[in-house]
Amino acid sequence: MLKKDLRLKFSSQRQSLSITDISNFSIAISNRLLKLPIWHFDYYHIFLSIEEKKEVDTSYLLSILQGKDKNIIISKMQTEQELVHFLLTDATRIKKNKWNVPEPVDGIEVNPTKIEVVFIPLLAFDNKGNRVGYGKGYYDNFLSKCKPNVIKIGLSFFEASEEISDVFESDIALDYCVTPNTIYKF
């Protein structure tokens, strides 16, 4: 299936989810993440959920990371396709940008090469670990600046699609994708 068709299909399915569904599925995803062999690392990049787009609620995952005393990195959209990354601290102020993306106002900047695990928002993914986001290329650009062995974990309310037929050479695949019911390893 083409990325544009998958975007439409899964955006629509996400919009049909209730607040209770989102909460329950997000908790299930967070609990399933605890089974991955990733908890010995120090630097974890997390996305802050866009409520209006009914993304996976990462507040539960954030609590897990804080409870394990991990260094948590969050991003801010700097320019077209460019993210800048900051350490999340007690002093970090979060503000929604014009696309309703919660971002840090400023803070301690972190080079992407320090990041060891990245949790990735997505709309869809396939059985090979290819993913479909919103189509702006922010995450592919960001991931290309991380270490080659950075662990890439997608978070999805829905199970894998059979195949994304228009994967580009510059697309960076996932190592894992976690849904409420399944851990996919690629």
C-alpha positions in Angstrom: 0.0 0.0 0.0 1.2 3.5 -0.7 2.3 5.8 2.2 -0.4 8.4 1.3 -3.1 5.7 1.5 -1.8 4.4 4.8 -1.7 7.9 6.2 -5.4 8.4 5.3 -6.4 5.0 6.6 -4.6 5.1 9.9 -5.3 8.8 10.6 -9.0 8.0 10.3 -8.7 4.9 12.5 -6.9 7.0 15.1 -9.5 9.7 15.1 -12.2 7.1 15.9 -10.4 6.1 19.1 -12.0 7.4 22.4 -9.9 9.0 25.2 -10.4 5.8 27.2 -9.0 3.7 24.2 -6.0 6.0 23.9 -5.2 5.8 27.6 -5.7 2.0 27.8 -3.7 1.3 24.6 -0.9 3.6 25.7 -0.6 1.9 29.1 -0.5 -1.5 27.4 2.3 -0.2 25.0 4.3 1.2 27.9 4.0 -2.1 29.9 5.0 -4.1 26.8 8.1 -1.8 26.3 9.3 -3.1 29.7 9.9 -6.5 28.1 12.5 -5.1 25.6 16.2 -5.5 26.2 16.8 -1.7 26.2 16.8 -0.7 29.9 20.6 -0.7 30.4 21.1 2.4 28.3 21.4 6.0 29.6 20.0 8.4 26.9 16.5 7.9 25.6 14.7 10.2 23.1 11.0 10.4 23.5 8.3 12.3 21.6 5.7 14.4 23.5 2.3 13.4 22.2 0.1 15.6 20.0 -3.3 15.2 21.7 -5.1 16.6 18.7 -3.7 13.9 16.4 -4.6 11.2 19.0 -1.0 9.9 19.2 0.2 7.3 21.7 0.2 9.0 25.1 3.9 8.9 26.1 3.3 10.2 29.6 3.3 6.6 30.9 6.6 5.9 29.2 8.0 9.2 30.5 7.1 8.0 34.1 8.9 4.7 33.5 12.0 6.5 32.2 12.0 8.9 35.1 11.5 6.1 37.6 14.5 4.3 36.1 16.5 7.6 36.4 17.3 7.8 32.7 18.4 10.9 30.7 15.4 11.9 28.7 15.8 13.9 25.5 13.0 15.8 23.8 13.0 17.7 20.5 12.0 21.1 19.1 11.3 21.8 15.5 14.0 24.3 14.5 13.6 24.6 10.7 12.1 22.7 7.9 13.0 19.0 8.6 15.4 20.0 11.4 15.0 19.0 15.0 17.1 20.3 17.9 17.3 18.1 21.0 17.2 19.0 24.7 17.7 17.2 28.0 14.4 17.1 29.9 14.9 18.6 33.4 12.7 19.9 36.2 13.4 23.4 34.8 12.3 22.5 31.2 9.3 24.6 30.0 7.1 23.0 27.4 5.0 25.0 25.0 2.9 23.9 22.0 4.1 25.2 18.6 1.8 26.2 15.7 1.2 22.6 14.8 0.2 21.7 18.5 3.5 19.8 19.0 4.6 20.1 22.6 8.3 21.2 22.6 10.9 22.6 25.1 11.2 26.3 25.0 15.0 26.0 25.5 17.4 24.1 27.7 20.6 22.0 27.7 21.2 20.9 24.1 22.1 17.3 23.4 24.0 16.0 20.3 22.0 13.2 18.5 25.1 11.0 18.7 24.7 10.7 22.5 21.2 9.2 22.1 21.0 5.4 22.5 17.3 4.7 22.1 14.7 6.6 20.1 10.9 6.2 20.6 9.3 7.1 17.3 5.8 8.4 16.5 4.2 6.9 13.4 0.9 6.4 11.6 1.6 3.0 10.2 4.4 0.4 9.7 4.9 -2.8 7.8 6.3 -6.3 8.5 9.8 -5.2 7.5 10.0 -2.3 9.9 9.3 0.5 7.4 7.2 3.3 8.8 4.9 6.0 7.7 4.9 9.3 9.6 3.3 12.6 8.7 5.6 12.8 5.6 7.8 15.8 6.5 11.0 13.8 7.0 11.9 15.1 10.5 12.6 11.7 12.0 14.5 10.3 9.0 16.7 13.5 9.1 17.2 13.2 12.9 17.9 9.4 12.8 20.5 9.9 10.1 22.5 12.0 12.6 22.4 9.4 15.4 24.9 6.6 15.8 24.3 3.8 13.4 23.5 1.4 16.2 20.8 3.7 17.8 17.8 1.5 18.7 14.7 2.8 16.9 11.3 1.8 18.4 8.0 2.7 16.9 4.9 3.1 19.0 1.6 2.2 17.3 -2.0 1.6 18.3 -2.4 -0.7 15.3 -0.8 -3.8 14.0 1.6 -4.0 11.0 0.5 -3.5 7.5 1.6 -6.1 4.9 3.9 -3.8 3.0 4.6 -0.2 2.3 5.2 -0.1 -1.4 6.9 3.3 -1.8 9.8 3.1 0.6 12.6 5.5 -0.3 16.3 4.8 0.0 16.5 7.6 2.7 13.8 6.1 4.8 15.2 4.6 8.1 13.5 1.4 9.3 12.7 0.5 12.8 14.4 -2.1 15.0 11.2 -2.7 17.0 7.6 -1.6 16.9 5.3 -2.0 19.9 1.5 -2.1 19.8 -0.9 -2.8 22.7 -0.8 -6.5 21.8 2.5 -7.2 20.0 6.3 -6.6 20.0 7.6 -6.6 16.5 11.4 -7.1 16.1 12.9 -6.4 12.7 
